[in-house]
Amino acid sequence: MERTLVNDRWAPWWVYVIAIAGANHARQLVVPTGETAVDVAAFAAVAVVVAVVVTVIFRATRAPRSR
């Protein structure tokens, strides 16, 4: 399958899954579980931040280099 420009903008799905799972596990060690709504909000915040960080790092490392 040929890679398109759109596919080159996003890291593979498994990178996001591993990064979000690891960050959520670390969050649970630092902030123990409590109210369900608080846990869901914390997970959503962690997922968004990690997804943005992974995307920024992926795009920065895959950027075309001019010579």
Sequence and secondary structure as in RCSB ss.txt:
>XXXX:A:sequence
MERTLVNDRWAPWWVYVIAIAGANHARQLVVPTGETAVDVAAFAAVAVVVAVVVTVIFRATRAPRSR
>XXXX:A:secstr
    TTGGGS  HHHHHHHHHHHHHHHHHHS    HHHHHHHHHHHHHHHHHHHHHHHHHHH     
